[in-house]
């Protein structure tokens, strides 16, 4: 998982939600500093934190990790 790309994805989801970063952090139960560190790619996100973020935005974990799901990927032989 590329931290910068994950951060861009989180930022995009926050913008799409119409909420502030502070509001999202509070609703997720994380510090604003932690959320900001994830957004700017300064801090690695643990699996538990990634699941929390994906669940909060009702998105698949693969989308946060910037991965396509196996069914969407072409099989290369």
Backbone as CSV, one residue per row, in Angstrom:
resi,resn,N_x,N_y,N_z,CA_x,CA_y,CA_z,C_x,C_y,C_z
1,UNK,0.842,-1.164,0.000,0.000,0.000,0.000,0.895,1.237,0.000
2,UNK,0.696,2.099,-0.934,1.430,3.350,-1.005,0.741,4.369,-0.102
3,UNK,1.456,4.858,0.917,0.855,5.768,1.900,0.306,7.043,1.272
4,UNK,1.004,7.594,0.305,0.543,8.843,-0.336,-0.761,8.605,-1.107
5,UNK,-0.818,7.494,-1.827,-2.032,7.181,-2.595,-3.211,6.904,-1.664
6,UNK,-2.954,6.187,-0.587,-4.013,5.927,0.398,-4.495,7.254,0.988
7,UNK,-3.565,8.146,1.288,-3.936,9.455,1.815,-4.805,10.241,0.856
8,UNK,-4.451,10.187,-0.432,-5.287,10.873,-1.442,-6.682,10.269,-1.478
9,UNK,-6.757,8.962,-1.328,-8.068,8.297,-1.335,-8.889,8.740,-0.129
10,UNK,-8.285,8.772,1.037,-9.009,9.206,2.236,-9.476,10.645,2.078
11,UNK,-8.597,11.510,1.615,-8.958,12.922,1.411,-10.142,13.032,0.454
12,UNK,-10.109,12.265,-0.619,-11.191,12.280,-1.597,-12.509,11.839,-0.963
13,UNK,-12.456,10.799,-0.165,-13.665,10.321,0.500,-14.212,11.366,1.465
14,UNK,-13.322,12.061,2.159,-13.766,13.107,3.082,-14.445,14.237,2.314
15,UNK,-13.836,14.668,1.232,-14.430,15.732,0.405,-15.793,15.287,-0.117
16,UNK,-15.870,14.057,-0.612,-17.135,13.537,-1.136,-18.215,13.464,-0.058
17,UNK,-17.808,13.250,1.195,-18.788,13.136,2.282,-19.366,14.500,2.665
18,UNK,-18.658,15.582,2.284,-19.118,16.919,2.639,-18.826,17.294,4.079
19,UNK,-18.025,16.487,4.770,-17.690,16.749,6.166,-16.277,17.310,6.256
20,UNK,-15.976,17.919,7.388,-14.621,18.410,7.614,-13.752,17.258,8.119
21,UNK,-12.450,17.439,8.000,-11.532,16.431,8.517,-11.708,16.281,10.031
22,UNK,-11.916,17.368,10.723,-12.121,17.337,12.167,-13.365,16.535,12.526
23,UNK,-14.428,16.754,11.764,-15.688,16.057,12.005,-15.522,14.556,11.770
24,UNK,-14.847,14.192,10.694,-14.627,12.771,10.389,-13.801,12.114,11.487
25,UNK,-12.732,12.779,11.917,-11.881,12.227,12.973,-12.698,11.984,14.245
26,UNK,-13.500,12.964,14.616,-14.315,12.835,15.824,-15.312,11.684,15.691
27,UNK,-15.990,11.586,14.563,-16.982,10.525,14.358,-16.341,9.140,14.298
28,UNK,-15.092,9.075,13.806,-14.393,7.787,13.745,-13.758,7.423,15.076
29,UNK,-13.632,8.392,15.966,-13.029,8.132,17.266,-11.508,8.095,17.230
30,UNK,-10.924,8.852,16.288,-9.467,8.960,16.199,-9.084,10.423,16.364
31,UNK,-7.839,10.659,16.694,-7.405,12.047,16.835,-7.310,12.706,15.462
32,UNK,-7.499,14.019,15.461,-7.376,14.769,14.221,-5.956,14.649,13.686
33,UNK,-4.981,14.639,14.581,-3.580,14.504,14.172,-3.311,13.184,13.459
34,UNK,-3.905,12.106,13.955,-3.725,10.796,13.312,-4.330,10.804,11.907
35,UNK,-5.544,11.319,11.799,-6.200,11.374,10.489,-5.381,12.205,9.517
36,UNK,-4.907,13.337,9.977,-4.112,14.220,9.132,-2.817,13.521,8.693
37,UNK,-2.202,12.771,9.598,-0.979,12.031,9.261,-1.242,10.977,8.196
38,UNK,-2.389,10.341,8.246,-2.736,9.348,7.222,-2.969,10.041,5.887
39,UNK,-3.676,11.162,5.923,-3.991,11.884,4.692,-2.711,12.344,3.984
40,UNK,-1.751,12.824,4.753,-0.517,13.323,4.156,0.541,12.236,3.958
41,UNK,0.208,11.003,4.287,1.131,9.895,4.072,2.320,9.897,5.006
42,UNK,2.195,10.585,6.137,3.286,10.650,7.102,3.267,9.500,8.098
43,UNK,2.179,8.762,8.118,2.004,7.696,9.093,1.381,6.491,8.410
44,UNK,1.926,5.336,8.702,1.378,4.096,8.146,0.078,3.755,8.864
45,UNK,-0.881,3.261,8.110,-2.171,2.870,8.664,-2.120,1.380,8.988
46,UNK,-2.485,1.029,10.210,-2.547,-0.384,10.579,-3.772,-1.019,9.913
47,UNK,-3.816,-2.317,9.907,-4.963,-3.011,9.320,-6.248,-2.627,10.049
48,UNK,-6.200,-2.575,11.372,-7.395,-2.195,12.136,-7.877,-0.795,11.767
49,UNK,-6.933,0.124,11.617,-7.287,1.491,11.247,-7.845,1.547,9.825
50,UNK,-7.254,0.769,8.920,-7.737,0.732,7.533,-9.168,0.208,7.480
51,UNK,-9.440,-0.827,8.268,-10.806,-1.376,8.321,-11.760,-0.323,8.877
52,UNK,-11.342,0.392,9.912,-12.167,1.455,10.497,-12.516,2.510,9.451
53,UNK,-11.519,2.939,8.693,-11.726,3.963,7.667,-12.656,3.452,6.569
54,UNK,-12.383,2.259,6.064,-13.211,1.687,4.994,-14.657,1.518,5.465
55,UNK,-14.833,1.027,6.672,-16.186,0.853,7.202,-16.887,2.191,7.393
56,UNK,-16.170,3.188,7.890,-16.763,4.501,8.106,-17.323,5.064,6.798
57,UNK,-16.556,4.941,5.728,-16.993,5.473,4.442,-17.792,4.461,3.616
58,UNK,-18.029,3.277,4.182,-18.781,2.208,3.519,-18.176,1.877,2.158
59,UNK,-16.852,1.684,2.173,-16.095,1.354,0.969,-15.367,0.042,1.203
60,UNK,-15.062,-0.708,0.136,-14.283,-1.926,0.313,-12.837,-1.602,0.691
61,UNK,-12.250,-2.453,1.504,-10.871,-2.261,1.940,-9.915,-2.220,0.753
62,UNK,-10.186,-3.009,-0.278,-9.350,-2.993,-1.479,-9.325,-1.614,-2.133
63,UNK,-10.427,-0.903,-2.051,-10.466,0.438,-2.651,-9.565,1.395,-1.871
64,UNK,-9.552,1.268,-0.546,-8.654,2.098,0.249,-7.201,1.768,-0.074
65,UNK,-6.918,0.488,-0.282,-5.554,0.050,-0.592,-5.196,0.312,-2.050
66,UNK,-6.137,0.906,-2.787,-5.925,1.243,-4.199,-5.675,-0.014,-5.032
67,UNK,-6.367,-1.069,-4.671,-6.249,-2.329,-5.399,-7.572,-2.640,-6.069
68,UNK,-7.472,-3.318,-7.172,-8.688,-3.797,-7.822,-9.016,-5.159,-7.234
69,UNK,-10.292,-5.481,-7.212,-10.700,-6.793,-6.733,-10.340,-7.838,-7.774
70,UNK,-10.113,-9.055,-7.333,-9.678,-10.148,-8.205,-10.628,-10.339,-9.387
71,UNK,-11.923,-10.218,-9.164,-12.881,-10.441,-10.257,-12.765,-9.359,-11.344
72,UNK,-12.219,-8.190,-10.956,-12.058,-7.097,-11.905,-10.735,-7.148,-12.661
73,UNK,-9.833,-7.996,-12.217,-8.510,-8.066,-12.811,-8.473,-9.119,-13.917
74,UNK,-7.767,-8.821,-14.986,-7.622,-9.783,-16.073,-6.617,-10.845,-15.656
75,UNK,-6.871,-12.060,-16.065,-5.962,-13.161,-15.774,-4.861,-13.145,-16.821
76,UNK,-3.636,-13.107,-16.351,-2.493,-13.078,-17.235,-1.828,-14.440,-17.203
77,UNK,-1.611,-15.039,-18.362,-0.986,-16.363,-18.369,0.421,-16.308,-18.861
